[in-house]
Amino acid sequence: MFQSVTSQLPMILRIITILVLFILFDAYAFQSVKTLIANVSPAARKFSYLTYWIVSAVFYILFILTITGQFTSAGKGFTTFITGLFFAVILAKVFMILPLLIEDIYRILNKVYTLLFGPEAAVSGDGKFFISRKKFISQVSAGIGGLTVAGLSYGVMKGAHDYKIHRKSIALKQLPDSFNGLTIGHISDIHSGSFWNIKAVEKGVKLLMDQKPDVIFFTGDLVNNIADEMTDELIQLFSQVKAPMGVYSCLGNHDYGDYYNWPDRHDDPPFAGTKSSKEHMTPLQAANLDKLMEVHKRMGWNLLMNEHRILERGDDKIAILGIENFGAKGRFPKYGKMKNAHEGTEGISTKLLLSHDPSHWEYEVLKKYKDISVMFSGHTHGAQFGIETANFKWSPVKYMYKQWAGLYTNEDQHLYVNRGFGFLGYPGRLGIRPEISILTLSNS
């Protein structure tokens, strides 16, 4: 029993730490509420204060029940609702405190300036002006919080499955004539463990198949952690993803189960991102990877594990290379072996590479493999949040990944980064829609 209690101690400490942070955020954000209702009746103020903290307490309870696995059997719809609520409330309160924080920093600096140079040096003006500004800041804070909740709620209800087709033409001088006009359907980051509305996912699959591409690429992260996330229902659904020249796939960082607490893991190995081999995998984790590879086979997909396939039309050939996950940013694993995949393709002019993480392109492909015509990636999800118009795109993920969405070109080499078919963490998308890429190759 003592061992059981001590084994749970890190989890208890994490829960307490996160709860303390939540309460501190709440207490700070509460200041804007107090300012906004300062002039209402005492009874109304008391009711408002009580409502605020009761809602927060319910949020804390739901949080504890969720991370301790109490809702495991409640169904995907409910758990997705709770996860979406977490993101909405947490981000709303973070954004709410920003105006308050700016105001408080201003007040502190002004106070210090006054102490140093005298009361006549104060910048805030008379007290009446200061109070109105404080109320304005509280209104801004409350407005930001409300807009955040509304926007993220829309992202769950509508954005999560609002699939968008992105079409691009890629000119390759070395492309054989027989492959001129080849159409490639490209999807990535399915993250089946996050799905809660299978009917909506079916529409995405149908939209892809309606495009009738010649060949289809999938660039990793079929699951969040474990192979069983691909249920028989989902396997049957994604088995419908077919193309005349085949479906080719590779693995992403989530497919290895490196982020899952396997029951037979009795030591504390270095984080998976420091690894380039799978020696750290326990028997259960290795069996899970084997099962996931079998899922690709059951769906009729050609999973490329540091290897290649040759496509032929008449006398012409192109090569499709696929490597295991290789991340050059953050702490992501480097399981991919380009040398193995590339060997035997030297005499083929057009090589198409499937590699999950776009950071691999600049790290290795551009430097060592100048004969790779196009690399296909995913991984970033476009952060599932951003702004994208016909002439402008922005997402916070751009500050980590230079190539994060769409087509990039360096001389005669190209990279296409898919924005992802599914979602992870936040169960929705806001501004960056789930993507189905249709890419056409030409030699002119």
Secondary structure, DSSP 8 states (H G I E B T S, - for coil): -HHHHHHHHHHHHHHHHHHHHHHHHHHHHHHHHHHHTTTS-HHHHHHHHHHHHHHHHHHHHHHHHHHTTTTTTS-HHHHHHHHHHHHHHHHHHHHHHHHHHHHHHHHHHHHHHHHHH-GGG-SS-SHHHHHHHHHHHHHHHHHHHHHHHHHHHHHHHTGGG--EEEEEEEE-TT--GGGTT-EEEEE----GGG---HHHHHHHHHHHHHT--SEEEEES--SSS-GGGS-HHHHHHHTT---TT-EEEE--GGGG-TTS--TT--S----GGG-SSSTT--HHHHHHHHHHHHHHHHTT-EE-SSEEEEEEETTEEEEEEE---B--STT--B---HHHHHTT-TT-S-EEEE-S-THHIIIIIHHH-TT--EEEE--SGGGGB-EE-SS-EE-GGGGT-SS-SEEEEETTEEEEE---SS--SSSS-BSS--EEEEEEEE--
